[in-house]
Amino acid sequence: MRIQTDSYKVYNFDELERDIQEKVLNKFRENEDFPCMSEDLSYELETLLKIYKIKYNDTPKLYYSLSYSQGDGVMFEGTVYWKSYVAIIKQSGHYYHYNSKEIELFSIKTDKDASEKVYKEFNGIYVDICQKLEKIGYDNIDYILDEKNITENIEANEYEFKENGVLI
């Protein structure tokens, strides 16, 4: 058996060549999995539901796909209570945006389906909530993937690199 010791130069991020810094930044972006996204969007959903005076027994289930692709968006499903109505919202189809749902809306008092006017009003609120959540999600992604944010993270964690940008 033999032991071989390699020696190499160690660099801080700001000491790397600019093209190598770009490589490092892109590697950090590729490996980002946004671990707090579900928690952040769930919190925002609860806040928006309160603002719109929509109540629930069980927190609605949140669905999202935010990769800047067709069909992306945010939506939620569950049973919620708004004014004197119950809305049963179910995810429908392959996408996770505000149009990927079915809503049953009926009066608590009469147990009859809501009028078209009431349905449109509730659907407008639903769409508004989903669009706001989508914007919040994309804003979070843009912030996390921003060069300045990644650089601050690298520096705060005192990461060091080989000359070619490989993390040590």
C-alpha positions, 0 to 999 in steps of 0.5 A: 500500500502507498499513500499519496499526498496531493498538494494544490493551491487553495483559493477564496471565491474572490481570488478565482478567475471570473470565468471560474467564478461563473462556473462556481455560481452555476454549480451552486444554482444547479444544486439549489433545491429550494428547501424552504419553498413549500414552507414559505408558500404555505405560510403565504397561502395562510396569510392570503386566505386570512386577508380574503377572509377565507376560513378552513379546518384543514390547511389547504394542500399547496401544489406548485411548479416554478421552473419558468415553463409552460404550465407552471404556477401555484394552486391549492386544493381543499375545503374552504369557507367564504362568506356563507359558502363552502368551496370544495377545490380539487386539483385537476389535470397535469399542471399546478396553476390556477386553472388546474382546478375544479371548484364546487361552491354552494351555500351553507344556508340553502345547500344549493349551488352558488350563482354564476355571479358568486362563483365568478367572484370566488374564482377571481379571488382564488386566481388572485391568491394563486397569482400572488403565490406564484409571484412570491415563489418566483421572487424567492427563486430569483433572490436565491439564485442571484449572484450577490446572494450566492456570493454572500453565502459562499463568503459567509461559509468560508468555502474554498476552492481549487483553481478550477473551481472545485469546492474543497 
